[in-house]
């Protein structure tokens, strides 16, 4: 026998209030589960709660006729709200637990088993797949990533595994959303020129606007926990799904999102033991300055790759970086030979600052003028940064027209009238090919200042004599 129901009693409204509170709590739990690596038992807790909520509302609905009009309205709204929220949160859960992705991520080995290629979106169970793959391939040192979308909680579990194994990561194509979490988990991180790291703001699986605000806060906390700044996370999360916000390489470098070597021209090199030539090429391609040098002087990357393969085989990373820097100075001479008057003027300014920084150490000054990378690497971070800026600007500036024969003949006449034979000899020693012919600190600085003080019509021939 049914118990009589008071259609307007306090007990009925208390029951509806409790069910409303349960609905809000389940919405909050679903939002938390969507943006965190939580124990899987919590999913079961949410499911049991939803069954209890909907079942209670349906049981109450069996006594529809006994409810007052206002109670009917409250019951109907609560049922509709609960069912819609259950669908919003339950469909992704159903896909992850039972349906799975339309195309599971593929894992394959390249570079003689040293690189694991990940292609696709993270999905439920991928962490165990990756763990099993790594157990069968102990030589893996790096994970090459491409993928868009997928399960963020599973991506966080995958990221934890990458950190546990201290594996490097490299993005070689679109790497969006959860894939970016995997990328940031790398011990060392490289971004190839065709890669796209992108983020988007995900909404809460709920109709409650307060939970959308909380979901945004959870995403801010998540990405900042991976090393991104609050400002970067805020900009990344301004773009709502399904659109993506792609980060610029310079932004990622400023964030520390990309691994950088100690010196601007240095590379993040693979472990020398068993390293493959392709790994060195990818290390070069992940460095913006080396890509620009190759675009201006074709063949630069191929020659640098051959140098790295030969030099790094001995296992001395410091000596390899020095040899690579020395090769960059050879590229610098080619840039100077085709540089504009303005770029040559900037180079002389920078060379003077280097000479002054050597503090009258004549041996180092002579080595610097002869093109010693070892001396350049002793000059400090600021001069290293200026060197990198000059190389980048020289690599991208428009090519100036080559001087005509008439100009070359006129240069000889201008130089003869501006400089005596001794002065021309000193000018040649400012760009000497070896240390024995190079100038000491004081005369070199003085000569650069004399060249800079010349009128443009006299300075251009002097620069062409130095650098052509």
C-alpha positions as CSV (number, residue, x, y, z in Angstrom):
1,X,0.0,0.0,0.0
2,X,1.4,3.4,-1.0
3,X,2.3,5.8,1.6
4,X,0.2,9.0,1.3
5,X,2.2,11.9,-0.3
6,X,1.7,15.4,0.9
7,X,1.9,17.3,-2.3
8,X,3.0,20.5,-0.7
9,X,4.7,19.2,2.5
10,X,8.1,20.2,3.8
11,X,9.3,16.6,3.4
12,X,8.7,16.7,-0.3
13,X,10.6,19.9,-0.8
14,X,13.4,18.7,1.4
15,X,13.7,15.6,-0.7
16,X,13.8,17.7,-3.9
17,X,16.4,19.9,-2.4
18,X,18.6,16.9,-1.4
19,X,18.3,15.5,-5.0
20,X,19.2,19.0,-6.4
21,X,22.2,19.0,-4.1
22,X,23.2,15.5,-5.3
23,X,22.8,16.6,-8.9
24,X,25.1,19.6,-8.4
25,X,27.7,17.5,-6.5
26,X,27.7,15.0,-9.4
27,X,28.2,17.8,-11.9
28,X,31.1,19.1,-9.9
29,X,32.6,15.6,-9.7
30,X,32.2,15.1,-13.4
31,X,34.0,18.4,-14.1
32,X,36.8,17.4,-11.7
33,X,37.2,14.0,-13.4
34,X,37.4,15.6,-16.8
35,X,40.4,17.7,-16.0
36,X,42.5,15.5,-13.7
37,X,44.3,12.2,-13.3
38,X,42.0,10.7,-10.7
39,X,41.5,7.1,-9.5
40,X,39.3,5.2,-11.7
41,X,37.1,4.2,-8.7
42,X,35.8,7.8,-8.8
43,X,34.2,7.1,-12.2
44,X,32.3,4.4,-10.5
45,X,31.3,6.7,-7.7
46,X,29.9,9.2,-10.3
47,X,28.0,6.4,-12.1
48,X,26.4,5.1,-8.9
49,X,25.4,8.6,-7.9
50,X,23.8,9.2,-11.3
51,X,21.8,6.0,-11.1
52,X,20.7,6.9,-7.6
53,X,19.7,10.4,-8.7
54,X,17.8,9.5,-11.8
55,X,16.2,6.5,-10.1
56,X,14.9,8.6,-7.3
57,X,13.5,11.2,-9.6
58,X,11.8,8.5,-11.7
59,X,10.3,6.9,-8.6
60,X,9.0,10.3,-7.6
61,X,7.6,10.7,-11.1
62,X,5.4,7.6,-10.6
63,X,3.4,9.7,-8.2
64,X,3.1,12.6,-10.6
65,X,-0.7,13.0,-10.1
66,X,-0.2,13.5,-6.4
67,X,2.2,16.5,-6.8
68,X,1.1,20.1,-6.6
69,X,1.7,22.1,-9.8
70,X,4.7,23.9,-8.4
71,X,6.3,20.6,-7.2
72,X,5.6,19.1,-10.6
73,X,7.5,22.0,-12.2
74,X,10.4,21.7,-9.8
75,X,10.5,17.9,-10.4
76,X,10.4,18.3,-14.2
77,X,13.2,20.9,-14.3
78,X,15.4,18.9,-12.0
79,X,14.9,15.7,-14.0
80,X,15.6,17.5,-17.3
81,X,18.7,19.2,-15.8
82,X,20.0,15.9,-14.4
83,X,19.4,13.9,-17.5
84,X,21.1,16.5,-19.8
85,X,24.1,16.7,-17.5
86,X,24.3,13.0,-17.2
87,X,24.4,12.8,-21.0
88,X,27.0,15.6,-21.3
89,X,29.3,13.8,-18.8
90,X,28.4,10.3,-19.6
91,X,29.0,10.3,-23.4
92,X,32.7,11.0,-23.1
93,X,32.9,8.4,-20.3
94,X,31.1,5.8,-22.5
95,X,33.4,6.5,-25.4
96,X,36.5,6.2,-23.2
97,X,35.5,3.1,-21.3
98,X,33.5,1.1,-23.9
99,X,33.5,2.5,-27.4
100,X,37.1,3.6,-27.7
101,X,38.5,6.0,-30.3
102,X,37.6,5.6,-34.0
103,X,41.3,5.2,-34.8
104,X,43.5,4.1,-31.9
105,X,46.9,5.8,-31.6
106,X,49.7,4.0,-33.4
107,X,53.1,3.3,-31.9
108,X,56.1,2.5,-34.1
109,X,59.9,2.4,-33.7
110,X,62.4,4.4,-35.9
111,X,66.0,5.4,-35.6
112,X,67.2,1.9,-34.9
113,X,64.7,1.6,-32.0
114,X,65.8,4.9,-30.3
115,X,62.7,6.9,-31.2
116,X,59.1,5.8,-30.6
117,X,56.6,7.5,-32.9
118,X,53.2,8.3,-31.4
119,X,50.5,9.1,-33.9
120,X,46.9,9.7,-32.7
121,X,44.8,10.9,-29.8
122,X,45.3,9.5,-26.2
123,X,42.5,7.1,-25.2
124,X,41.7,4.9,-22.3
125,X,44.3,2.1,-21.9
126,X,47.1,3.9,-23.9
127,X,49.2,4.2,-20.8
128,X,49.5,0.5,-20.4
129,X,50.0,0.1,-24.1
130,X,52.9,2.5,-24.0
131,X,54.4,0.9,-20.9
132,X,54.3,-2.5,-22.6
133,X,55.9,-1.1,-25.7
134,X,58.7,0.5,-23.7
135,X,59.3,-2.7,-21.9
136,X,59.9,-4.4,-25.3
137,X,62.1,-1.5,-26.6
138,X,64.6,-0.6,-23.9
139,X,66.7,1.5,-26.4
140,X,64.0,4.1,-26.7
141,X,65.2,7.6,-25.8
142,X,62.7,9.9,-27.4
143,X,59.0,10.0,-28.2
144,X,58.0,11.7,-31.5
145,X,54.5,13.1,-31.2
146,X,51.6,13.9,-33.5
147,X,48.0,14.0,-32.4
148,X,44.9,16.1,-31.8
149,X,42.3,15.9,-29.1
150,X,41.7,12.8,-27.0
151,X,41.3,12.0,-23.3
152,X,43.0,14.6,-21.1
153,X,43.0,12.4,-18.0
154,X,44.7,9.6,-20.0
155,X,47.2,12.1,-21.4
156,X,48.1,13.1,-17.9
157,X,48.8,9.4,-17.0
158,X,50.9,9.1,-20.2
159,X,52.8,12.2,-19.2
160,X,53.5,10.8,-15.8
161,X,55.0,7.7,-17.5
162,X,57.2,9.8,-19.7
163,X,58.5,11.7,-16.8
164,X,59.1,8.5,-14.8
165,X,61.2,7.1,-17.7
166,X,62.9,10.5,-18.3
167,X,62.2,10.3,-22.1
168,X,62.7,13.2,-24.4
169,X,59.8,14.4,-26.6
170,X,59.7,15.9,-30.1
171,X,56.7,17.3,-31.9
172,X,56.9,16.7,-35.6
173,X,53.4,17.6,-36.7
174,X,50.1,18.9,-35.2
175,X,50.3,18.3,-31.4
176,X,47.1,19.7,-29.9
177,X,45.5,19.7,-26.5
178,X,46.3,16.4,-24.7
179,X,49.2,15.8,-27.0
180,X,50.8,19.0,-25.7
181,X,50.6,17.6,-22.2
182,X,52.7,14.6,-23.4
183,X,55.2,17.0,-25.1
184,X,55.7,19.1,-22.0
185,X,56.5,15.9,-20.0
186,X,59.7,15.3,-21.9
187,X,63.0,15.6,-20.2
188,X,64.2,17.5,-23.3
189,X,61.8,18.9,-25.8
190,X,62.3,19.7,-29.5
191,X,59.9,21.3,-32.0
192,X,60.4,20.6,-35.7
193,X,59.4,23.4,-38.1
194,X,56.3,21.5,-39.4
195,X,55.0,21.0,-35.8
196,X,52.1,22.9,-34.3
197,X,51.6,23.0,-30.5
198,X,48.1,24.2,-29.8
199,X,45.7,24.6,-26.9
200,X,42.0,25.2,-26.4
201,X,39.6,26.0,-23.6
202,X,37.4,23.0,-22.8
203,X,34.0,23.5,-21.2
204,X,32.7,21.7,-18.2
205,X,30.4,18.7,-18.9
206,X,27.5,20.6,-17.3
207,X,24.9,23.2,-18.0
208,X,25.9,25.0,-14.8
209,X,27.8,28.3,-15.7
210,X,29.6,28.3,-12.3
211,X,31.2,24.9,-13.2
212,X,32.4,26.3,-16.5
213,X,34.3,29.0,-14.5
214,X,35.7,26.3,-12.2
215,X,36.7,24.2,-15.2
216,X,38.7,27.2,-16.6
217,X,40.4,27.5,-13.2
218,X,41.2,23.7,-13.2
219,X,42.7,24.1,-16.7
220,X,44.8,27.0,-15.6
221,X,46.2,25.0,-12.7
222,X,46.8,22.0,-14.9
223,X,48.9,23.8,-17.5
224,X,50.8,25.9,-15.0
225,X,51.6,22.7,-13.1
226,X,53.3,21.6,-16.3
227,X,55.7,24.6,-16.3
228,X,53.7,27.2,-18.3
229,X,53.4,30.7,-16.9
230,X,50.0,32.1,-15.8
231,X,50.1,34.6,-18.7
232,X,50.8,31.9,-21.3
233,X,48.0,29.7,-19.9
234,X,45.6,32.6,-19.9
235,X,46.3,33.3,-23.6
236,X,46.1,29.6,-24.5
237,X,42.7,29.2,-22.8
238,X,41.1,32.2,-24.4
239,X,40.3,30.1,-27.5
240,X,37.2,27.9,-26.9
241,X,36.8,24.5,-28.4
242,X,36.6,23.4,-31.2
243,X,39.1,26.1,-32.4
244,X,42.8,25.9,-31.4
245,X,45.3,28.5,-30.3
246,X,48.8,27.8,-31.7
247,X,51.8,28.9,-29.8
248,X,54.7,30.7,-31.4
249,X,58.1,29.1,-31.1
250,X,59.5,32.3,-29.5
251,X,56.7,32.1,-26.8
252,X,57.6,28.5,-26.1
253,X,61.3,29.2,-25.8
254,X,60.5,32.1,-23.4
255,X,58.3,29.7,-21.3
256,X,61.0,27.1,-21.1
257,X,58.7,24.8,-23.1
258,X,61.5,24.0,-25.5
259,X,64.9,22.8,-24.4
260,X,67.7,25.1,-25.0
261,X,71.5,24.5,-24.8
262,X,73.8,26.7,-22.8
263,X,75.0,28.7,-25.9
264,X,72.6,30.1,-28.4
265,X,74.2,28.1,-31.3
266,X,74.4,24.8,-29.5
267,X,72.0,21.9,-30.0
268,X,70.2,19.5,-27.7
269,X,72.2,16.5,-28.9
270,X,71.1,12.8,-28.6
271,X,73.1,10.4,-26.5
272,X,76.2,9.6,-28.5
273,X,76.1,5.9,-28.0
274,X,74.2,4.4,-30.9
275,X,73.0,7.8,-32.2
276,X,71.7,7.8,-35.8
277,X,72.5,10.4,-38.4
278,X,68.8,11.3,-38.7
279,X,68.7,12.2,-35.0
280,X,71.4,14.9,-35.6
281,X,69.5,16.3,-38.6
282,X,66.3,16.6,-36.5
283,X,68.3,18.3,-33.7
284,X,69.5,20.8,-36.3
285,X,66.0,21.3,-37.8
286,X,64.6,22.0,-34.4
287,X,66.9,25.0,-34.0
288,X,65.5,28.1,-35.6
289,X,68.9,29.8,-36.3
290,X,70.3,26.7,-38.0
291,X,67.2,26.5,-40.2
292,X,67.7,30.2,-41.2
293,X,71.3,29.6,-42.0
294,X,70.4,26.7,-44.2
295,X,67.8,28.8,-46.0
296,X,70.3,31.5,-46.7
297,X,73.3,29.2,-47.4
298,X,71.9,25.9,-48.7
299,X,73.7,22.8,-47.6
300,X,74.5,24.2,-44.2
301,X,72.4,21.5,-42.4
302,X,73.8,18.6,-44.4
303,X,77.4,19.7,-43.7
304,X,76.6,20.3,-40.0
305,X,75.0,16.9,-39.8
306,X,78.1,15.2,-41.2
307,X,80.3,17.1,-38.8
308,X,78.1,16.1,-35.8
309,X,78.0,12.4,-36.8
310,X,81.8,12.4,-37.0
311,X,82.6,14.6,-34.0
312,X,80.1,13.2,-31.5
313,X,81.0,9.6,-32.1
314,X,83.8,10.1,-29.5
315,X,81.2,11.0,-26.9
316,X,82.6,14.4,-26.0
317,X,79.6,16.7,-26.2
318,X,81.5,19.9,-25.2
319,X,84.0,19.3,-28.0
320,X,81.2,18.6,-30.4
321,X,79.4,21.9,-29.6
322,X,82.6,23.8,-30.0
323,X,83.2,22.2,-33.4
324,X,79.7,23.1,-34.4
325,X,80.2,26.7,-33.3
326,X,83.4,26.8,-35.3
327,X,81.5,25.7,-38.4
328,X,78.9,28.4,-37.7
329,X,81.7,31.0,-37.8
330,X,82.6,29.7,-41.3
331,X,78.9,30.3,-42.2
332,X,79.3,33.8,-40.7
333,X,82.1,34.7,-43.1
334,X,79.8,33.7,-46.0
335,X,77.1,35.9,-44.6
336,X,79.4,38.9,-44.2
337,X,80.5,38.4,-47.8
338,X,77.0,39.0,-49.0
339,X,75.8,41.3,-46.2
340,X,74.5,44.8,-46.6
341,X,76.4,47.9,-45.5
342,X,74.2,48.2,-42.4
343,X,74.8,44.6,-41.3
344,X,78.6,45.0,-41.7
345,X,78.5,48.2,-39.7
346,X,76.6,46.3,-36.9
347,X,79.2,43.5,-37.1
348,X,82.0,45.9,-36.6
349,X,80.2,47.3,-33.5
350,X,79.8,43.9,-32.1
351,X,83.4,43.0,-32.8
352,X,84.6,46.1,-31.0
353,X,82.5,45.1,-27.9
354,X,84.0,41.6,-28.0
355,X,87.5,43.1,-28.1
356,X,86.8,45.4,-25.2
357,X,85.3,42.5,-23.2
358,X,88.6,40.6,-23.5
359,X,90.2,43.2,-21.2
360,X,93.5,43.7,-23.1
361,X,94.2,40.0,-23.4
362,X,96.1,40.3,-26.7
363,X,96.4,36.5,-27.3
364,X,92.6,36.2,-27.0
365,X,92.0,39.3,-29.2
366,X,94.2,37.8,-31.9
367,X,92.3,34.5,-31.7
368,X,89.0,36.3,-31.8
369,X,89.9,38.2,-35.0
370,X,91.1,35.0,-36.5
371,X,87.7,33.5,-35.9
372,X,88.1,31.4,-32.7
373,X,84.9,29.9,-31.4
374,X,86.5,29.0,-28.2
375,X,87.2,32.7,-27.4
376,X,83.7,33.7,-28.4
377,X,82.3,31.2,-25.9
378,X,84.1,32.9,-23.1
379,X,82.6,36.3,-23.6
380,X,79.4,35.9,-21.6
381,X,75.7,35.5,-22.2
382,X,74.9,39.0,-23.5
383,X,77.5,39.0,-26.3
384,X,76.4,35.4,-27.1
385,X,72.8,36.7,-27.5
386,X,74.0,39.6,-29.7
387,X,75.9,37.2,-31.9
388,X,72.8,35.1,-32.3
389,X,70.6,38.1,-33.1
390,X,73.2,39.3,-35.7
391,X,73.3,35.9,-37.4
392,X,69.5,35.7,-37.6
393,X,69.2,39.2,-39.0
394,X,72.0,38.6,-41.5
395,X,70.4,35.4,-42.6
396,X,67.0,36.9,-43.3
397,X,67.9,40.3,-44.8
398,X,67.3,40.9,-48.5
399,X,70.4,40.2,-50.6
400,X,72.1,43.4,-51.6
401,X,73.2,43.8,-55.3
402,X,76.7,42.7,-56.1
403,X,79.1,45.6,-56.8
404,X,79.9,46.2,-60.4
405,X,83.4,46.3,-61.9
406,X,83.3,50.1,-61.9
407,X,82.6,50.1,-58.2
408,X,85.5,47.7,-57.5
409,X,87.8,49.9,-59.5
410,X,86.5,53.0,-57.7
411,X,87.0,51.3,-54.3
412,X,90.7,50.8,-55.0
413,X,91.1,54.5,-55.8
414,X,89.2,55.6,-52.6
415,X,91.2,53.2,-50.4
416,X,94.5,54.5,-51.9
417,X,93.5,58.0,-51.0
418,X,92.0,57.2,-47.6
419,X,94.7,54.8,-46.3
420,X,98.4,54.6,-46.8
421,X,100.1,51.3,-47.4
422,X,100.6,50.7,-43.7
423,X,96.9,51.5,-43.0
424,X,95.8,49.1,-45.6
425,X,98.0,46.4,-44.1
426,X,96.4,47.0,-40.7
427,X,93.0,46.9,-42.3
428,X,93.8,43.5,-43.7
429,X,95.0,42.2,-40.3
430,X,91.6,43.2,-38.8
431,X,90.1,40.2,-40.7
432,X,93.2,38.0,-40.6
433,X,92.9,34.3,-41.3
434,X,95.3,33.3,-38.6
435,X,96.3,34.5,-35.1
436,X,99.9,35.4,-36.1
437,X,98.7,38.0,-38.6
438,X,95.9,39.4,-36.4
439,X,96.1,42.6,-34.4
440,X,96.3,43.0,-30.7
441,X,93.4,44.4,-28.7
442,X,94.2,48.1,-28.6
443,X,95.2,48.6,-32.3
444,X,92.2,46.5,-33.4
445,X,89.7,48.6,-31.4
446,X,91.3,51.8,-32.6
447,X,91.2,50.7,-36.2
448,X,87.5,49.7,-35.9
449,X,86.7,53.1,-34.5
450,X,88.5,54.7,-37.4
451,X,86.5,52.7,-39.9
452,X,83.3,53.6,-38.1
453,X,84.2,57.3,-38.1
454,X,84.7,57.4,-41.9
455,X,82.2,59.1,-44.2
456,X,79.9,56.6,-46.0
457,X,81.7,57.0,-49.3
458,X,84.9,56.0,-47.6
459,X,83.6,53.5,-45.2
460,X,81.9,51.3,-47.8
461,X,85.2,50.5,-49.7
462,X,86.9,49.7,-46.4
463,X,84.1,47.3,-45.4
464,X,84.2,45.6,-48.8
465,X,88.0,45.1,-48.4
466,X,87.4,43.6,-45.0
467,X,84.6,41.2,-45.8
468,X,84.4,40.6,-49.6
